[in-house]
Amino acid sequence: MSASTLKHNSYFDGQVQSIGFERHGRRATVGVIAPGEHHFGTEAPERMTILSGELSAKPEGGSWSHYPAGTAFEIAGRSGFDVRVLQPCAYLCEFL
Amino acid sequence: MSASTLKHNSYFDGQVQSIGFERHGRRATVGVIAPGEHHFGTEAPERMTILSGELSAKPEGGSWSHYPAGTAFEIAGRSGFDVRVLQPCAYLCEFL
């Protein structure tokens, strides 16, 4: 993906959508999660920063934590996490 | 648009893409601007918050200002602004 290429991603029948981009060779996405509960798998480690709204997340083998806008959490690579969202929640996902 | 409906928007031949959402009756989008210079028109007043990267913006009748990640600016309704981006820049646009 070149610096000028943006990529639209859609998951779970459009309930999670994001725009992928790359800067200085680092990949990231900004997206929105519609109300519901979903499981995300990770390949690379990720940092999820909540931009607008709030969500609860549970890493594999861990317990639920609540993340309001302005907070962030990191997830190990080759792992995954559950998210639970009551109102649409916007996030920045950085691949570490 | 219901609380569970996300909308993918694409402008300028895919060089600006965003995901629109609504929470508590307020509309917002998160998106990414690829390198280049673009003009955006506004209907409602907007607050643009820079999430990742940086951009320069010039409101109609105003002058250029620089906005790095973590900063924000507001644009009047029924107006517009130019943006100039050197590397992909992610933003949150809130309709006021």
N, CA and C atoms of all chains as a GROMACS GRO file, in nm:
protein
  576
    1MET      N    1   0.087  -0.120   0.000
    1MET     CA    2   0.000   0.000   0.000
    1MET      C    3   0.090   0.124   0.000
    2SER      N    4   0.071   0.212  -0.096
    2SER     CA    5   0.151   0.334  -0.101
    2SER      C    6   0.094   0.438  -0.007
    3ALA      N    7   0.170   0.546   0.014
    3ALA     CA    8   0.128   0.650   0.108
    3ALA      C    9  -0.001   0.717   0.064
    4SER      N   10  -0.034   0.706  -0.064
    4SER     CA   11  -0.155   0.774  -0.113
    4SER      C   12  -0.273   0.679  -0.126
    5THR      N   13  -0.259   0.554  -0.081
    5THR     CA   14  -0.365   0.457  -0.098
    5THR      C   15  -0.439   0.436   0.034
    6LEU      N   16  -0.569   0.463   0.031
    6LEU     CA   17  -0.654   0.436   0.147
    6LEU      C   18  -0.736   0.312   0.117
    7LYS      N   19  -0.764   0.232   0.220
    7LYS     CA   20  -0.834   0.106   0.199
    7LYS      C   21  -0.955   0.097   0.291
    8HIS      N   22  -1.072   0.076   0.231
    8HIS     CA   23  -1.195   0.060   0.310
    8HIS      C   24  -1.210  -0.087   0.350
    9ASN      N   25  -1.227  -0.111   0.480
    9ASN     CA   26  -1.248  -0.245   0.533
    9ASN      C   27  -1.388  -0.255   0.593
   10SER      N   28  -1.454  -0.366   0.574
   10SER     CA   29  -1.588  -0.388   0.630
   10SER      C   30  -1.594  -0.528   0.689
   11TYR      N   31  -1.637  -0.539   0.815
   11TYR     CA   32  -1.643  -0.667   0.884
   11TYR      C   33  -1.781  -0.685   0.946
   12PHE      N   34  -1.814  -0.811   0.973
   12PHE     CA   35  -1.938  -0.843   1.045
   12PHE      C   36  -2.059  -0.776   0.978
   13ASP      N   37  -2.068  -0.800   0.845
   13ASP     CA   38  -2.183  -0.750   0.770
   13ASP      C   39  -2.197  -0.597   0.782
   14GLY      N   40  -2.083  -0.529   0.784
   14GLY     CA   41  -2.082  -0.383   0.785
   14GLY      C   42  -2.096  -0.321   0.923
   15GLN      N   43  -2.098  -0.404   1.028
   15GLN     CA   44  -2.114  -0.352   1.164
   15GLN      C   45  -1.985  -0.293   1.219
   16VAL      N   46  -1.874  -0.328   1.158
   16VAL     CA   47  -1.745  -0.265   1.189
   16VAL      C   48  -1.684  -0.225   1.055
   17GLN      N   49  -1.652  -0.097   1.040
   17GLN     CA   50  -1.590  -0.050   0.916
   17GLN      C   51  -1.475   0.042   0.949
   18SER      N   52  -1.372   0.037   0.865
   18SER     CA   53  -1.254   0.120   0.892
   18SER      C   54  -1.190   0.165   0.761
   19ILE      N   55  -1.103   0.266   0.772
   19ILE     CA   56  -1.022   0.314   0.661
   19ILE      C   57  -0.876   0.289   0.698
   20GLY      N   58  -0.807   0.209   0.619
   20GLY     CA   59  -0.667   0.177   0.645
   20GLY      C   60  -0.574   0.274   0.574
   21PHE      N   61  -0.464   0.308   0.641
   21PHE     CA   62  -0.364   0.396   0.580
   21PHE      C   63  -0.226   0.358   0.630
   22GLU      N   64  -0.126   0.418   0.567
   22GLU     CA   65   0.013   0.387   0.604
   22GLU      C   66   0.092   0.517   0.604
   23ARG      N   67   0.174   0.538   0.706
   23ARG     CA   68   0.257   0.659   0.712
   23ARG      C   69   0.393   0.620   0.767
   24HIS      N   70   0.496   0.659   0.694
   24HIS     CA   71   0.632   0.623   0.735
   24HIS      C   72   0.645   0.472   0.755
   25GLY      N   73   0.575   0.397   0.671
   25GLY     CA   74   0.587   0.252   0.676
   25GLY      C   75   0.511   0.184   0.788
   26ARG      N   76   0.438   0.264   0.869
   26ARG     CA   77   0.357   0.204   0.977
   26ARG      C   78   0.211   0.205   0.936
   27ARG      N   79   0.142   0.093   0.957
   27ARG     CA   80   0.002   0.081   0.918
   27ARG      C   81  -0.090   0.114   1.034
   28ALA      N   82  -0.204   0.172   1.003
   28ALA     CA   83  -0.305   0.204   1.104
   28ALA      C   84  -0.441   0.207   1.035
   29THR      N   85  -0.546   0.202   1.115
   29THR     CA   86  -0.681   0.221   1.063
   29THR      C   87  -0.758   0.312   1.158
   30VAL      N   88  -0.853   0.388   1.104
   30VAL     CA   89  -0.954   0.453   1.188
   30VAL      C   90  -1.087   0.391   1.149
   31GLY      N   91  -1.170   0.365   1.249
   31GLY     CA   92  -1.295   0.298   1.217
   31GLY      C   93  -1.400   0.320   1.322
   32VAL      N   94  -1.514   0.256   1.299
   32VAL     CA   95  -1.628   0.267   1.388
   32VAL      C   96  -1.687   0.128   1.411
   33ILE      N   97  -1.725   0.101   1.536
   33ILE     CA   98  -1.790  -0.025   1.573
   33ILE      C   99  -1.935   0.007   1.607
   34ALA      N  100  -2.028  -0.056   1.537
   34ALA     CA  101  -2.171  -0.038   1.567
   34ALA      C  102  -2.206  -0.117   1.693
   35PRO      N  103  -2.319  -0.086   1.756
   35PRO     CA  104  -2.359  -0.157   1.877
   35PRO      C  105  -2.362  -0.308   1.856
   36GLY      N  106  -2.307  -0.382   1.952
   36GLY     CA  107  -2.303  -0.528   1.943
   36GLY      C  108  -2.180  -0.581   2.013
   37GLU      N  109  -2.157  -0.710   1.996
   37GLU     CA  110  -2.039  -0.773   2.055
   37GLU      C  111  -1.968  -0.851   1.945
   38HIS      N  112  -1.837  -0.833   1.934
   38HIS     CA  113  -1.760  -0.895   1.827
   38HIS      C  114  -1.627  -0.947   1.880
   39HIS      N  115  -1.573  -1.043   1.807
   39HIS     CA  116  -1.438  -1.092   1.838
   39HIS      C  117  -1.344  -1.053   1.725
   40PHE      N  118  -1.231  -0.995   1.761
   40PHE     CA  119  -1.129  -0.959   1.663
   40PHE      C  120  -1.004  -1.044   1.687
   41GLY      N  121  -0.952  -1.103   1.582
   41GLY     CA  122  -0.822  -1.169   1.591
   41GLY      C  123  -0.712  -1.071   1.557
   42THR      N  124  -0.593  -1.091   1.611
   42THR     CA  125  -0.479  -1.006   1.578
   42THR      C  126  -0.370  -1.090   1.513
   43GLU      N  127  -0.303  -1.031   1.416
   43GLU     CA  128  -0.179  -1.090   1.366
   43GLU      C  129  -0.064  -1.014   1.430
   44ALA      N  130  -0.045  -0.888   1.393
   44ALA     CA  131   0.054  -0.803   1.461
   44ALA      C  132  -0.005  -0.756   1.595
   45PRO      N  133   0.080  -0.719   1.690
   45PRO     CA  134   0.030  -0.650   1.810
   45PRO      C  135  -0.037  -0.519   1.769
   46GLU      N  136  -0.138  -0.476   1.843
   46GLU     CA  137  -0.216  -0.357   1.809
   46GLU      C  138  -0.234  -0.268   1.931
   47ARG      N  139  -0.237  -0.138   1.906
   47ARG     CA  140  -0.284  -0.042   2.007
   47ARG      C  141  -0.416   0.015   1.960
   48MET      N  142  -0.521   0.002   2.042
   48MET     CA  143  -0.653   0.056   2.011
   48MET      C  144  -0.675   0.179   2.097
   49THR      N  145  -0.697   0.295   2.032
   49THR     CA  146  -0.725   0.419   2.103
   49THR      C  147  -0.870   0.458   2.075
   50ILE      N  148  -0.946   0.483   2.181
   50ILE     CA  149  -1.087   0.517   2.165
   50ILE      C  150  -1.098   0.666   2.138
   51LEU      N  151  -1.162   0.703   2.026
   51LEU     CA  152  -1.167   0.841   1.980
   51LEU      C  153  -1.298   0.910   2.017
   52SER      N  154  -1.406   0.834   2.014
   52SER     CA  155  -1.539   0.890   2.035
   52SER      C  156  -1.628   0.777   2.084
   53GLY      N  157  -1.701   0.799   2.193
   53GLY     CA  158  -1.782   0.694   2.252
   53GLY      C  159  -1.702   0.613   2.354
   54GLU      N  160  -1.738   0.489   2.372
   54GLU     CA  161  -1.671   0.403   2.469
   54GLU      C  162  -1.698   0.258   2.434
   55LEU      N  163  -1.612   0.168   2.480
   55LEU     CA  164  -1.633   0.025   2.459
   55LEU      C  165  -1.577  -0.053   2.577
   56SER      N  166  -1.618  -0.177   2.586
   56SER     CA  167  -1.556  -0.271   2.678
   56SER      C  168  -1.482  -0.374   2.595
   57ALA      N  169  -1.365  -0.417   2.645
   57ALA     CA  170  -1.282  -0.513   2.573
   57ALA      C  171  -1.232  -0.620   2.669
   58LYS      N  172  -1.217  -0.741   2.614
   58LYS     CA  173  -1.165  -0.854   2.693
   58LYS      C  174  -1.062  -0.927   2.608
   59PRO      N  175  -0.934  -0.917   2.645
   59PRO     CA  176  -0.832  -0.991   2.570
   59PRO      C  177  -0.847  -1.141   2.596
   60GLU      N  178  -0.798  -1.222   2.503
   60GLU     CA  179  -0.804  -1.368   2.522
   60GLU      C  180  -0.738  -1.405   2.654
   61GLY      N  181  -0.809  -1.479   2.736
   61GLY     CA  182  -0.754  -1.522   2.864
   61GLY      C  183  -0.762  -1.416   2.973
   62GLY      N  184  -0.818  -1.296   2.939
   62GLY     CA  185  -0.825  -1.188   3.037
   62GLY      C  186  -0.967  -1.161   3.079
   63SER      N  187  -0.989  -1.043   3.136
   63SER     CA  188  -1.124  -1.008   3.182
   63SER      C  189  -1.166  -0.876   3.118
   64TRP      N  190  -1.294  -0.842   3.130
   64TRP     CA  191  -1.350  -0.722   3.068
   64TRP      C  192  -1.297  -0.596   3.135
   65SER      N  193  -1.259  -0.497   3.053
   65SER     CA  194  -1.226  -0.362   3.103
   65SER      C  195  -1.302  -0.262   3.018
   66HIS      N  196  -1.326  -0.145   3.076
   66HIS     CA  197  -1.403  -0.042   3.008
   66HIS      C  198  -1.310   0.069   2.961
   67TYR      N  199  -1.327   0.114   2.836
   67TYR     CA  200  -1.239   0.216   2.777
   67TYR      C  201  -1.321   0.329   2.719
   68PRO      N  202  -1.326   0.443   2.785
   68PRO     CA  203  -1.394   0.561   2.729
   68PRO      C  204  -1.303   0.636   2.631
   69ALA      N  205  -1.361   0.729   2.556
   69ALA     CA  206  -1.284   0.812   2.461
   69ALA      C  207  -1.165   0.874   2.531
   70GLY      N  208  -1.050   0.869   2.466
   70GLY     CA  209  -0.928   0.925   2.522
   70GLY      C  210  -0.839   0.822   2.588
   71THR      N  211  -0.889   0.699   2.602
   71THR     CA  212  -0.807   0.592   2.660
   71THR      C  213  -0.765   0.493   2.551
   72ALA      N  214  -0.672   0.404   2.585
   72ALA     CA  215  -0.618   0.310   2.487
   72ALA      C  216  -0.578   0.181   2.555
   73PHE      N  217  -0.571   0.075   2.476
   73PHE     CA  218  -0.518  -0.052   2.527
   73PHE      C  219  -0.442  -0.121   2.415
   74GLU      N  220  -0.356  -0.215   2.455
   74GLU     CA  221  -0.277  -0.288   2.357
   74GLU      C  222  -0.309  -0.436   2.365
   75ILE      N  223  -0.302  -0.502   2.250
   75ILE     CA  224  -0.332  -0.645   2.238
   75ILE      C  225  -0.212  -0.714   2.175
   76ALA      N  226  -0.177  -0.829   2.229
   76ALA     CA  227  -0.064  -0.905   2.176
   76ALA      C  228  -0.092  -0.951   2.033
   77GLY      N  229   0.014  -0.978   1.958
   77GLY     CA  230   0.000  -1.035   1.826
   77GLY      C  231  -0.042  -1.182   1.835
   78ARG      N  232  -0.091  -1.236   1.723
   78ARG     CA  233  -0.137  -1.376   1.716
   78ARG      C  234  -0.227  -1.410   1.834
   79SER      N  235  -0.318  -1.316   1.863
   79SER     CA  236  -0.408  -1.331   1.976
   79SER      C  237  -0.545  -1.279   1.934
   80GLY      N  238  -0.620  -1.220   2.026
   80GLY     CA  239  -0.749  -1.166   1.990
   80GLY      C  240  -0.817  -1.105   2.111
   81PHE      N  241  -0.930  -1.041   2.085
   81PHE     CA  242  -1.005  -0.980   2.194
   81PHE      C  243  -1.151  -0.966   2.155
   82ASP      N  244  -1.237  -0.966   2.256
   82ASP     CA  245  -1.379  -0.938   2.238
   82ASP      C  246  -1.404  -0.791   2.267
   83VAL      N  247  -1.497  -0.732   2.193
   83VAL     CA  248  -1.541  -0.596   2.224
   83VAL      C  249  -1.693  -0.594   2.238
   84ARG      N  250  -1.741  -0.509   2.324
   84ARG     CA  251  -1.884  -0.492   2.349
   84ARG      C  252  -1.912  -0.342   2.342
   85VAL      N  253  -2.007  -0.304   2.257
   85VAL     CA  254  -2.034  -0.164   2.228
   85VAL      C  255  -2.185  -0.138   2.238
   86LEU      N  256  -2.224  -0.036   2.312
   86LEU     CA  257  -2.366  -0.005   2.328
   86LEU      C  258  -2.411   0.106   2.233
   87GLN      N  259  -2.320   0.198   2.200
   87GLN     CA  260  -2.346   0.305   2.104
   87GLN      C  261  -2.226   0.308   2.009
   88PRO      N  262  -2.242   0.356   1.886
   88PRO     CA  263  -2.131   0.355   1.791
   88PRO      C  264  -2.005   0.417   1.852
   89CYS      N  265  -1.894   0.350   1.834
   89CYS     CA  266  -1.767   0.387   1.898
   89CYS      C  267  -1.659   0.397   1.792
   90ALA      N  268  -1.590   0.512   1.786
   90ALA     CA  269  -1.483   0.532   1.688
   90ALA      C  270  -1.348   0.505   1.752
   91TYR      N  271  -1.259   0.445   1.674
   91TYR     CA  272  -1.128   0.404   1.727
   91TYR      C  273  -1.018   0.429   1.625
   92LEU      N  274  -0.895   0.439   1.677
   92LEU     CA  275  -0.773   0.435   1.595
   92LEU      C  276  -0.700   0.306   1.632
   93CYS      N  277  -0.671   0.223   1.534
   93CYS     CA  278  -0.595   0.100   1.557
   93CYS      C  279  -0.458   0.114   1.493
   94GLU      N  280  -0.354   0.110   1.576
   94GLU     CA  281  -0.216   0.118   1.525
   94GLU      C  282  -0.152  -0.019   1.535
   95PHE      N  283  -0.092  -0.062   1.427
   95PHE     CA  284  -0.020  -0.191   1.426
   95PHE      C  285   0.122  -0.166   1.472
   96LEU      N  286   0.160  -0.236   1.580
   96LEU     CA  287   0.287  -0.203   1.649
   96LEU      C  288   0.405  -0.280   1.591
   97MET      N  289  -3.041   0.768   0.952
   97MET     CA  290  -2.938   0.668   0.988
   97MET      C  291  -2.962   0.624   1.132
   98SER      N  292  -2.980   0.493   1.156
   98SER     CA  293  -3.000   0.444   1.292
   98SER      C  294  -2.866   0.430   1.363
   99ALA      N  295  -2.873   0.407   1.494
   99ALA     CA  296  -2.750   0.398   1.574
   99ALA      C  297  -2.661   0.282   1.530
  100SER      N  298  -2.721   0.185   1.460
  100SER     CA  299  -2.640   0.069   1.421
  100SER      C  300  -2.595   0.076   1.276
  101THR      N  301  -2.620   0.188   1.210
  101THR     CA  302  -2.586   0.200   1.068
  101THR      C  303  -2.459   0.282   1.049
  102LEU      N  304  -2.359   0.223   0.989
  102LEU     CA  305  -2.236   0.294   0.956
  102LEU      C  306  -2.238   0.319   0.806
  103LYS      N  307  -2.182   0.432   0.764
  103LYS     CA  308  -2.187   0.469   0.622
  103LYS      C  309  -2.046   0.500   0.573
  104HIS      N  310  -2.006   0.431   0.467
  104HIS     CA  311  -1.875   0.457   0.406
  104HIS      C  312  -1.889   0.568   0.303
  105ASN      N  313  -1.805   0.672   0.317
  105ASN     CA  314  -1.803   0.783   0.222
  105ASN      C  315  -1.669   0.787   0.150
  106SER      N  316  -1.671   0.817   0.022
  106SER     CA  317  -1.547   0.827  -0.056
  106SER      C  318  -1.554   0.951  -0.144
  107TYR      N  319  -1.451   1.034  -0.136
  107TYR     CA  320  -1.448   1.160  -0.210
  107TYR      C  321  -1.317   1.171  -0.288
  108PHE      N  322  -1.320   1.254  -0.391
  108PHE     CA  323  -1.197   1.284  -0.466
  108PHE      C  324  -1.128   1.155  -0.513
  109ASP      N  325  -1.210   1.070  -0.580
  109ASP     CA  326  -1.155   0.946  -0.638
  109ASP      C  327  -1.086   0.860  -0.531
  110GLY      N  328  -1.146   0.856  -0.410
  110GLY     CA  329  -1.095   0.769  -0.303
  110GLY      C  330  -0.982   0.828  -0.222
  111GLN      N  331  -0.944   0.954  -0.252
  111GLN     CA  332  -0.831   1.016  -0.180
  111GLN      C  333  -0.872   1.065  -0.041
  112VAL      N  334  -1.000   1.078  -0.018
  112VAL     CA  335  -1.054   1.106   0.116
  112VAL      C  336  -1.166   1.005   0.139
  113GLN      N  337  -1.155   0.928   0.247
  113GLN     CA  338  -1.259   0.830   0.279
  113GLN      C  339  -1.291   0.838   0.427
  114SER      N  340  -1.417   0.815   0.459
  114SER     CA  341  -1.458   0.823   0.599
  114SER      C  342  -1.569   0.724   0.630
  115ILE      N  343  -1.590   0.700   0.758
  115ILE     CA  344  -1.701   0.618   0.807
  115ILE      C  345  -1.790   0.709   0.889
  116GLY      N  346  -1.916   0.722   0.849
  116GLY     CA  347  -2.010   0.807   0.919
  116GLY      C  348  -2.088   0.729   1.023
  117PHE      N  349  -2.116   0.793   1.136
  117PHE     CA  350  -2.195   0.730   1.241
  117PHE      C  351  -2.277   0.836   1.313
  118GLU      N  352  -2.367   0.789   1.398
  118GLU     CA  353  -2.454   0.879   1.471
  118GLU      C  354  -2.467   0.828   1.613
  119ARG      N  355  -2.458   0.917   1.711
  119ARG     CA  356  -2.473   0.875   1.852
  119ARG      C  357  -2.551   0.984   1.923
  120HIS      N  358  -2.657   0.944   1.991
  120HIS     CA  359  -2.742   1.039   2.062
  120HIS      C  360  -2.790   1.149   1.967
  121GLY      N  361  -2.815   1.110   1.841
  121GLY     CA  362  -2.869   1.205   1.745
  121GLY      C  363  -2.769   1.300   1.684
  122ARG      N  364  -2.639   1.287   1.725
  122ARG     CA  365  -2.536   1.374   1.667
  122ARG      C  366  -2.455   1.295   1.565
  123ARG      N  367  -2.432   1.354   1.449
  123ARG     CA  368  -2.358   1.286   1.343
  123ARG      C  369  -2.210   1.322   1.348
  124ALA      N  370  -2.128   1.224   1.311
  124ALA     CA  371  -1.983   1.244   1.305
  124ALA      C  372  -1.925   1.147   1.203
  125THR      N  373  -1.803   1.173   1.160
  125THR     CA  374  -1.730   1.078   1.076
  125THR      C  375  -1.587   1.068   1.125
  126VAL      N  376  -1.526   0.951   1.107
  126VAL     CA  377  -1.381   0.939   1.118
  126VAL      C  378  -1.330   0.904   0.980
  127GLY      N  379  -1.219   0.963   0.942
  127GLY     CA  380  -1.170   0.938   0.807
  127GLY      C  381  -1.024   0.967   0.792
  128VAL      N  382  -0.978   0.950   0.670
  128VAL     CA  383  -0.837   0.970   0.637
  128VAL      C  384  -0.828   1.051   0.508
  129ILE      N  385  -0.733   1.145   0.505
  129ILE     CA  386  -0.706   1.226   0.386
  129ILE      C  387  -0.570   1.184   0.332
  130ALA      N  388  -0.567   1.138   0.206
  130ALA     CA  389  -0.441   1.101   0.143
  130ALA      C  390  -0.365   1.228   0.104
  131PRO      N  391  -0.234   1.217   0.078
  131PRO     CA  392  -0.156   1.336   0.040
  131PRO      C  393  -0.217   1.410  -0.078
  132GLY      N  394  -0.224   1.542  -0.066
  132GLY     CA  395  -0.280   1.624  -0.172
  132GLY      C  396  -0.345   1.748  -0.114
  133GLU      N  397  -0.414   1.821  -0.200
  133GLU     CA  398  -0.484   1.941  -0.156
  133GLU      C  399  -0.629   1.932  -0.204
  134HIS      N  400  -0.723   1.957  -0.114
  134HIS     CA  401  -0.864   1.942  -0.146
  134HIS      C  402  -0.944   2.056  -0.086
  135HIS      N  403  -1.061   2.080  -0.146
  135HIS     CA  404  -1.155   2.177  -0.090
  135HIS      C  405  -1.279   2.104  -0.040
  136PHE      N  406  -1.319   2.132   0.083
  136PHE     CA  407  -1.440   2.074   0.140
  136PHE      C  408  -1.542   2.185   0.161
  137GLY      N  409  -1.664   2.161   0.119
  137GLY     CA  410  -1.773   2.251   0.152
  137GLY      C  411  -1.841   2.204   0.279
  138THR      N  412  -1.899   2.294   0.353
  138THR     CA  413  -1.974   2.256   0.474
  138THR      C  414  -2.119   2.296   0.460
  139GLU      N  415  -2.208   2.213   0.512
  139GLU     CA  416  -2.348   2.254   0.528
  139GLU      C  417  -2.365   2.294   0.674
  140ALA      N  418  -2.360   2.197   0.766
  140ALA     CA  419  -2.360   2.228   0.909
  140ALA      C  420  -2.220   2.278   0.949
  141PRO      N  421  -2.211   2.354   1.059
  141PRO     CA  422  -2.079   2.383   1.116
  141PRO      C  423  -2.012   2.251   1.156
  142GLU      N  424  -1.880   2.246   1.149
  142GLU     CA  425  -1.805   2.124   1.179
  142GLU      C  426  -1.687   2.152   1.272
  143ARG      N  427  -1.657   2.055   1.355
  143ARG     CA  428  -1.530   2.056   1.429
  143ARG      C  429  -1.444   1.943   1.375
  144MET      N  430  -1.324   1.975   1.328
  144MET     CA  431  -1.229   1.875   1.276
  144MET      C  432  -1.120   1.856   1.381
  145THR      N  433  -1.107   1.733   1.431
  145THR     CA  434  -1.001   1.700   1.526
  145THR      C  435  -0.901   1.608   1.457
  146ILE      N  436  -0.773   1.645   1.463
  146ILE     CA  437  -0.670   1.566   1.396
  146ILE      C  438  -0.627   1.452   1.490
  147LEU      N  439  -0.638   1.328   1.441
  147LEU     CA  440  -0.616   1.210   1.524
  147LEU      C  441  -0.477   1.152   1.506
  148SER      N  442  -0.426   1.159   1.384
  148SER     CA  443  -0.298   1.096   1.350
  148SER      C  444  -0.242   1.169   1.229
  149GLY      N  445  -0.117   1.211   1.237
  149GLY     CA  446  -0.057   1.290   1.130
  149GLY      C  447  -0.081   1.438   1.153
  150GLU      N  448  -0.084   1.515   1.046
  150GLU     CA  449  -0.102   1.660   1.055
  150GLU      C  450  -0.152   1.712   0.921
  151LEU      N  451  -0.216   1.828   0.925
  151LEU     CA  452  -0.261   1.891   0.801
  151LEU      C  453  -0.258   2.043   0.815
  152SER      N  454  -0.264   2.110   0.702
  152SER     CA  455  -0.284   2.254   0.701
  152SER      C  456  -0.422   2.282   0.646
  153ALA      N  457  -0.490   2.382   0.702
  153ALA     CA  458  -0.626   2.414   0.660
  153ALA      C  459  -0.640   2.565   0.644
  154LYS      N  460  -0.723   2.603   0.548
  154LYS     CA  461  -0.751   2.744   0.523
  154LYS      C  462  -0.901   2.761   0.506
  155PRO      N  463  -0.968   2.825   0.602
  155PRO     CA  464  -1.111   2.850   0.586
  155PRO      C  465  -1.135   2.954   0.477
  156GLU      N  466  -1.255   2.951   0.418
  156GLU     CA  467  -1.288   3.049   0.315
  156GLU      C  468  -1.267   3.190   0.370
  157GLY      N  469  -1.191   3.271   0.300
  157GLY     CA  470  -1.165   3.408   0.342
  157GLY      C  471  -1.059   3.420   0.450
  158GLY      N  472  -1.001   3.306   0.492
  158GLY     CA  473  -0.899   3.309   0.598
  158GLY      C  474  -0.761   3.275   0.544
  159SER      N  475  -0.671   3.241   0.633
  159SER     CA  476  -0.535   3.207   0.592
  159SER      C  477  -0.499   3.067   0.642
  160TRP      N  478  -0.388   3.013   0.593
  160TRP     CA  479  -0.346   2.877   0.626
  160TRP      C  480  -0.301   2.868   0.771
  161SER      N  481  -0.345   2.762   0.840
  161SER     CA  482  -0.293   2.728   0.973
  161SER      C  483  -0.256   2.581   0.973
  162HIS      N  484  -0.164   2.545   1.062
  162HIS     CA  485  -0.115   2.407   1.068
  162HIS      C  486  -0.174   2.337   1.190
  163TYR      N  487  -0.224   2.214   1.171
  163TYR     CA  488  -0.289   2.139   1.280
  163TYR      C  489  -0.226   2.001   1.293
  164PRO      N  490  -0.144   1.981   1.396
  164PRO     CA  491  -0.090   1.846   1.421
  164PRO      C  492  -0.191   1.761   1.501
  165ALA      N  493  -0.164   1.630   1.508
  165ALA     CA  494  -0.248   1.538   1.585
  165ALA      C  495  -0.270   1.591   1.725
  166GLY      N  496  -0.394   1.586   1.770
  166GLY     CA  497  -0.428   1.633   1.904
  166GLY      C  498  -0.489   1.773   1.904
  167THR      N  499  -0.486   1.840   1.789
  167THR     CA  500  -0.545   1.973   1.779
  167THR      C  501  -0.675   1.967   1.698
  168ALA      N  502  -0.749   2.076   1.702
  168ALA     CA  503  -0.879   2.079   1.636
  168ALA      C  504  -0.909   2.220   1.588
  169PHE      N  505  -1.000   2.230   1.490
  169PHE     CA  506  -1.048   2.360   1.445
  169PHE      C  507  -1.194   2.346   1.406
  170GLU      N  508  -1.263   2.460   1.401
  170GLU     CA  509  -1.405   2.460   1.365
  170GLU      C  510  -1.426   2.544   1.240
  171ILE      N  511  -1.525   2.502   1.162
  171ILE     CA  512  -1.557   2.569   1.036
  171ILE      C  513  -1.705   2.606   1.038
  172ALA      N  514  -1.735   2.724   0.994
  172ALA     CA  515  -1.874   2.770   0.989
  172ALA      C  516  -1.958   2.684   0.894
  173GLY      N  517  -2.087   2.680   0.916
  173GLY     CA  518  -2.177   2.615   0.822
  173GLY      C  519  -2.191   2.694   0.693
  174ARG      N  520  -2.242   2.630   0.589
  174ARG     CA  521  -2.259   2.694   0.457
  174ARG      C  522  -2.135   2.771   0.416
  175SER      N  523  -2.021   2.705   0.437
  175SER     CA  524  -1.893   2.766   0.408
  175SER      C  525  -1.803   2.657   0.349
  176GLY      N  526  -1.673   2.664   0.376
  176GLY     CA  527  -1.583   2.561   0.325
  176GLY      C  528  -1.441   2.590   0.366
  177PHE      N  529  -1.353   2.495   0.336
  177PHE     CA  530  -1.212   2.512   0.370
  177PHE      C  531  -1.127   2.427   0.278
  178ASP      N  532  -1.002   2.473   0.258
  178ASP     CA  533  -0.903   2.394   0.185
  178ASP      C  534  -0.817   2.319   0.286
  179VAL      N  535  -0.776   2.197   0.250
  179VAL     CA  536  -0.680   2.124   0.332
  179VAL      C  537  -0.562   2.084   0.244
  180ARG      N  538  -0.446   2.080   0.306
  180ARG     CA  539  -0.322   2.039   0.238
  180ARG      C  540  -0.257   1.934   0.327
  181VAL      N  541  -0.229   1.817   0.269
  181VAL     CA  542  -0.179   1.703   0.347
  181VAL      C  543  -0.056   1.645   0.276
  182LEU      N  544   0.053   1.624   0.349
  182LEU     CA  545   0.175   1.568   0.290
  182LEU      C  546   0.187   1.418   0.313
  183GLN      N  547   0.134   1.370   0.426
  183GLN     CA  548   0.128   1.227   0.457
  183GLN      C  549  -0.015   1.197   0.502
  184PRO      N  550  -0.062   1.073   0.487
  184PRO     CA  551  -0.200   1.043   0.524
  184PRO      C  552  -0.233   1.092   0.666
  185CYS      N  553  -0.347   1.156   0.678
  185CYS     CA  554  -0.387   1.222   0.802
  185CYS      C  555  -0.526   1.175   0.841
  186ALA      N  556  -0.540   1.124   0.965
  186ALA     CA  557  -0.670   1.077   1.014
  186ALA      C  558  -0.736   1.185   1.097
  187TYR      N  559  -0.869   1.196   1.084
  187TYR     CA  560  -0.944   1.302   1.151
  187TYR      C  561  -1.078   1.250   1.203
  188LEU      N  562  -1.131   1.322   1.300
  188LEU     CA  563  -1.269   1.307   1.345
  188LEU      C  564  -1.342   1.434   1.308
  189CYS      N  565  -1.452   1.424   1.234
  189CYS     CA  566  -1.533   1.539   1.197
  189CYS      C  567  -1.665   1.531   1.271
  190GLU      N  568  -1.692   1.628   1.358
  190GLU     CA  569  -1.819   1.632   1.431
  190GLU      C  570  -1.905   1.744   1.375
  191PHE      N  571  -2.029   1.711   1.346
  191PHE     CA  572  -2.122   1.812   1.295
  191PHE      C  573  -2.188   1.879   1.415
  192LEU      N  574  -2.175   2.010   1.421
  192LEU     CA  575  -2.212   2.083   1.543
  192LEU      C  576  -2.358   2.128   1.541
   0.00000   0.00000   0.00000
